[in-house]
Amino acid sequence: MADRATRLRMFSQMPKPLTIVVVEPDPDRARFIVDALSDDADFEIHVVAERAALARNIAQRKPDLVLVDVANPSRDTIEELTLATGPLDRPVALFVDRSDAGLSAAAIEAGLSAYVVDGLTPLRVKPNP
């Protein structure tokens, strides 16, 4: 039987699951994203539905990755989400249904790691750990 110190060392060496925050106000779309992420991997997933206090909610969870789903973004939306999600602290991916070149350039300039146009599919939302 391993002593307490040995068990603690073994536990601390186990890989920590990737922590993901999904920003999605629509419960059905949020469930779709969570299901797609949960299919093949063990992630710790938190859904944030409200944009009010978004920065605080994300900071409390200390995620490794933030996924944001926005149907039709504007420059103001991108700026607001960028400030709240902290893309300099962690990768942030923004999924949009439609866009234009100006918005995608603004998103990348704002520090987003990925700006994915044409919606969510299970293959698009799965990080490769």
Backbone bond lengths (Angstrom), bond angles and torsions (degrees), N, CA, C in turn:
res aa  C-N    CA-C-N  psi(-1)  N-CA   C-N-CA  omega(-1)  CA-C   N-CA-C  phi
1 M - - - 1.457 - - 1.516 108.89 -
2 A 1.313 116.89 128.91 1.454 121.90 -179.06 1.526 109.97 -72.74
3 D 1.343 114.38 141.55 1.456 117.33 177.55 1.535 109.87 -75.88
4 R 1.312 115.82 172.09 1.463 121.47 -175.27 1.528 111.94 -58.63
5 A 1.305 118.67 -44.40 1.471 122.51 -178.99 1.529 110.77 -61.89
6 T 1.330 117.17 -40.43 1.467 121.03 179.17 1.525 110.29 -65.92
7 R 1.328 116.29 -43.16 1.474 119.54 178.56 1.522 111.19 -62.87
8 L 1.330 117.50 -41.10 1.460 120.68 178.36 1.528 111.17 -63.54
9 R 1.331 117.73 -41.04 1.470 121.31 177.88 1.522 110.35 -63.03
10 M 1.339 116.05 -43.33 1.464 119.90 179.79 1.523 110.21 -63.25
11 F 1.340 116.88 -41.83 1.458 120.75 -179.57 1.528 110.69 -65.66
12 S 1.326 117.43 -41.29 1.468 120.16 -177.41 1.531 111.68 -69.34
13 Q 1.327 118.29 -19.02 1.452 121.38 179.60 1.528 112.53 -89.20
14 M 1.335 116.74 -9.57 1.463 119.70 178.37 1.529 108.73 -70.27
15 P 1.331 117.66 139.19 1.459 118.93 -179.86 1.527 110.94 -65.37
16 K 1.303 115.06 136.60 1.458 122.07 178.72 1.521 108.18 -81.49
17 P 1.345 118.22 134.84 1.469 118.23 178.68 1.522 110.32 -65.34
18 L 1.315 115.99 147.98 1.445 122.81 177.48 1.529 108.79 -64.76
19 T 1.325 116.81 129.69 1.455 121.61 179.24 1.523 108.66 -97.01
20 I 1.338 115.83 125.09 1.456 121.93 -176.37 1.519 109.32 -125.06
21 V 1.333 116.02 132.60 1.461 121.26 171.05 1.518 107.17 -105.15
22 V 1.324 115.85 128.10 1.464 122.91 176.98 1.523 107.01 -108.05
23 V 1.329 115.92 120.37 1.461 121.13 178.21 1.523 107.14 -98.63
24 E 1.328 115.77 105.89 1.467 121.03 -176.01 1.523 109.41 -156.36
25 P 1.338 118.29 114.87 1.460 120.14 -179.40 1.532 114.47 -75.93
26 D 1.317 118.44 -24.36 1.459 121.60 -177.67 1.527 109.98 -84.20
27 P 1.340 118.77 119.13 1.466 121.13 -176.06 1.529 113.86 -60.78
28 D 1.331 117.69 -37.08 1.458 119.86 -179.92 1.528 111.68 -67.52
29 R 1.324 116.20 -43.80 1.472 119.53 178.27 1.529 110.38 -66.83
30 A 1.332 116.62 -38.29 1.472 119.96 177.81 1.524 110.40 -61.45
31 R 1.338 116.68 -43.68 1.468 120.87 178.73 1.533 110.69 -62.41
32 F 1.333 116.40 -40.54 1.468 121.45 177.53 1.535 110.89 -58.42
33 I 1.331 115.80 -45.84 1.468 120.55 -179.35 1.522 110.44 -65.59
34 V 1.326 116.64 -46.67 1.470 120.58 -179.53 1.527 110.40 -61.88
35 D 1.322 117.47 -43.47 1.468 120.45 178.62 1.522 111.25 -62.02
36 A 1.327 117.24 -42.55 1.467 120.67 179.64 1.526 110.80 -63.43
37 L 1.320 116.88 -39.06 1.469 120.35 179.48 1.523 111.80 -72.03
38 S 1.319 116.83 -33.02 1.465 121.37 -174.30 1.521 114.04 -82.70
39 D 1.327 117.85 -12.58 1.462 121.05 -175.19 1.520 113.75 -56.31
40 D 1.323 117.43 -49.52 1.464 120.33 -170.32 1.520 115.32 -117.17
41 A 1.309 117.97 -4.50 1.457 118.26 -173.11 1.528 110.38 -142.32
42 D 1.311 114.71 164.14 1.451 121.62 179.27 1.525 108.05 -102.41
43 F 1.326 116.20 94.15 1.450 121.82 177.44 1.516 109.22 -110.11
44 E 1.309 116.74 150.51 1.462 121.99 170.70 1.530 105.00 -93.69
45 I 1.332 116.78 109.32 1.464 121.50 -171.73 1.524 110.08 -113.89
46 H 1.331 115.33 131.74 1.457 122.55 176.17 1.519 107.80 -122.40
47 V 1.321 117.29 132.31 1.462 121.84 176.57 1.521 108.30 -102.85
48 V 1.323 115.16 129.37 1.458 121.88 174.92 1.520 106.21 -113.19
49 A 1.327 116.74 115.38 1.457 120.92 -175.76 1.524 112.57 -92.70
50 E 1.302 117.88 -29.36 1.463 121.89 -175.86 1.520 111.02 -99.52
51 R 1.317 115.83 136.19 1.468 119.68 176.02 1.519 111.96 -81.20
52 A 1.321 116.69 -17.50 1.459 119.80 175.69 1.528 107.66 -64.29
53 A 1.305 116.67 131.43 1.469 122.89 -179.44 1.524 112.07 60.43
54 L 1.323 116.93 30.35 1.469 120.86 -178.32 1.527 111.62 -60.33
55 A 1.321 117.03 -45.17 1.469 120.28 -179.12 1.524 111.23 -58.53
56 R 1.320 116.89 -43.43 1.463 120.47 -179.78 1.523 110.92 -66.73
57 N 1.347 117.15 -43.20 1.468 120.23 178.96 1.524 111.71 -60.63
58 I 1.305 116.79 -40.38 1.470 120.10 179.33 1.522 110.30 -70.01
59 A 1.325 116.92 -45.16 1.467 120.38 -179.41 1.530 111.62 -59.87
60 Q 1.329 117.69 -38.17 1.471 121.53 -179.99 1.526 111.65 -63.53
61 R 1.309 117.11 -34.09 1.468 120.93 -176.05 1.526 112.90 -87.84
62 K 1.314 117.41 -15.63 1.472 122.71 179.15 1.533 112.01 46.44
63 P 1.334 117.49 59.23 1.467 119.34 -175.87 1.519 112.78 -75.20
64 D 1.331 114.35 158.22 1.458 121.26 172.28 1.525 110.03 -82.96
65 L 1.333 116.45 -23.06 1.459 122.25 -174.08 1.522 109.11 -152.11
66 V 1.352 116.19 143.76 1.465 121.15 175.12 1.525 107.93 -122.64
67 L 1.337 116.35 129.68 1.459 122.77 175.75 1.521 107.65 -114.35
68 V 1.333 116.39 126.78 1.457 121.45 -177.97 1.519 108.35 -121.27
69 D 1.332 116.25 130.61 1.459 121.53 178.36 1.527 108.02 -111.66
70 V 1.342 116.23 120.57 1.460 122.27 179.61 1.516 107.65 -132.70
71 A 1.321 116.69 123.88 1.466 119.72 -177.06 1.526 111.72 -65.19
72 N 1.313 117.19 -52.06 1.459 120.63 -174.30 1.531 108.36 -140.09
73 P 1.317 119.18 88.05 1.460 121.14 -172.99 1.534 112.70 -76.44
74 S 1.308 114.41 157.15 1.458 121.88 170.27 1.526 106.92 -120.05
75 R 1.320 117.71 170.33 1.469 120.31 176.77 1.533 110.57 -58.21
76 D 1.328 116.64 -40.83 1.469 120.35 179.68 1.527 111.17 -63.03
77 T 1.324 117.22 -41.88 1.460 121.40 178.08 1.519 110.52 -61.54
78 I 1.324 116.15 -45.47 1.469 120.28 179.97 1.521 110.38 -62.18
79 E 1.325 117.28 -43.90 1.468 120.63 178.84 1.518 111.16 -61.63
80 E 1.335 116.04 -47.19 1.461 121.33 -179.52 1.531 111.06 -59.73
81 L 1.320 116.59 -47.16 1.464 120.61 -179.58 1.519 111.52 -66.16
82 T 1.315 116.36 -37.53 1.461 120.08 179.58 1.519 110.58 -63.23
83 L 1.318 117.07 -46.03 1.462 120.35 178.90 1.525 111.42 -63.04
84 A 1.311 116.72 -39.04 1.465 120.71 -176.56 1.521 113.44 -75.47
85 T 1.329 117.56 -33.93 1.462 119.17 -172.93 1.520 113.96 -90.10
86 G 1.313 118.37 -13.47 1.455 120.94 176.51 1.512 114.58 63.43
87 P 1.339 118.70 60.95 1.469 120.21 -175.90 1.527 114.34 -65.43
88 L 1.317 117.94 -14.68 1.462 118.78 176.27 1.524 111.02 -80.11
89 D 1.327 116.79 -18.16 1.465 122.06 -179.70 1.520 112.94 -91.20
90 R 1.336 116.65 -22.91 1.469 121.28 -174.43 1.519 108.55 -163.34
91 P 1.327 118.40 159.68 1.467 120.03 174.65 1.529 111.13 -66.28
92 V 1.319 115.36 138.04 1.463 121.67 177.54 1.523 107.47 -129.57
93 A 1.333 116.00 126.11 1.462 121.35 177.90 1.517 108.53 -113.70
94 L 1.328 115.19 131.63 1.463 121.67 179.10 1.516 108.46 -111.03
95 F 1.337 116.34 122.94 1.465 122.74 178.49 1.521 107.71 -104.96
96 V 1.336 116.75 125.11 1.460 121.27 -179.25 1.517 109.45 -127.50
97 D 1.340 115.92 153.43 1.458 119.89 178.55 1.519 111.82 -80.88
98 R 1.327 117.07 -36.01 1.466 120.37 176.56 1.518 108.85 -151.74
99 S 1.322 115.06 158.91 1.452 119.81 -174.29 1.516 109.84 -160.31
100 D 1.309 114.93 -178.73 1.454 120.77 170.62 1.524 107.52 -136.54
101 A 1.314 115.89 169.67 1.470 120.52 -174.85 1.522 111.74 -58.87
102 G 1.319 117.36 -37.00 1.463 120.43 -179.45 1.517 112.82 -63.72
103 L 1.323 116.70 -39.97 1.460 119.85 179.83 1.522 112.22 -70.67
104 S 1.317 116.72 -40.24 1.468 118.25 179.19 1.525 110.04 -65.77
105 A 1.320 117.63 -39.31 1.467 120.33 177.12 1.529 110.38 -64.11
106 A 1.331 117.09 -41.68 1.465 121.03 178.66 1.523 111.01 -62.49
107 A 1.325 116.80 -38.91 1.467 120.88 -179.94 1.528 111.12 -64.76
108 I 1.309 116.28 -45.37 1.463 119.97 179.99 1.530 110.42 -67.39
109 E 1.334 116.91 -41.16 1.471 120.30 176.96 1.519 111.32 -62.24
110 A 1.326 116.74 -32.22 1.463 121.18 179.70 1.520 112.23 -73.99
111 G 1.323 117.43 -9.61 1.456 120.14 176.31 1.511 115.98 104.94
112 L 1.334 117.45 3.48 1.459 118.50 177.96 1.529 110.26 -64.71
113 S 1.304 116.05 142.73 1.468 120.85 -178.92 1.514 111.87 -76.77
114 A 1.333 115.95 -33.53 1.464 120.07 -178.63 1.520 109.27 -147.77
115 Y 1.317 114.69 141.33 1.463 122.57 176.81 1.516 104.99 -128.98
116 V 1.335 115.94 101.47 1.460 121.49 -171.35 1.524 109.32 -104.85
117 V 1.343 115.62 117.17 1.455 121.72 -178.67 1.528 109.27 -96.71
118 D 1.293 116.03 149.88 1.456 124.62 176.91 1.522 111.87 84.09
119 G 1.315 114.48 34.54 1.442 120.64 164.75 1.510 119.02 77.96
120 L 1.304 111.21 -174.30 1.454 121.79 -175.30 1.516 111.33 -100.49
121 T 1.298 116.03 132.29 1.454 122.37 167.21 1.520 105.63 -130.25
122 P 1.314 118.82 155.76 1.465 119.25 -179.11 1.522 113.44 -53.52
123 L 1.314 118.53 -38.21 1.463 119.66 -179.04 1.519 112.39 -69.46
124 R 1.305 117.70 -28.22 1.472 120.81 -178.77 1.521 113.30 -76.71
125 V 1.301 118.17 -24.62 1.458 119.33 -175.72 1.529 113.48 -95.68
126 K 1.301 118.51 -4.82 1.466 120.04 -177.29 1.522 111.30 -86.69
127 P 1.339 116.43 116.52 1.463 118.26 173.02 1.524 109.41 -71.98
128 N 1.291 116.28 154.34 1.452 121.49 178.70 1.529 107.47 -104.24
129 P 1.358 117.31 93.63 1.468 120.41 -173.87 1.522 112.38 -65.59
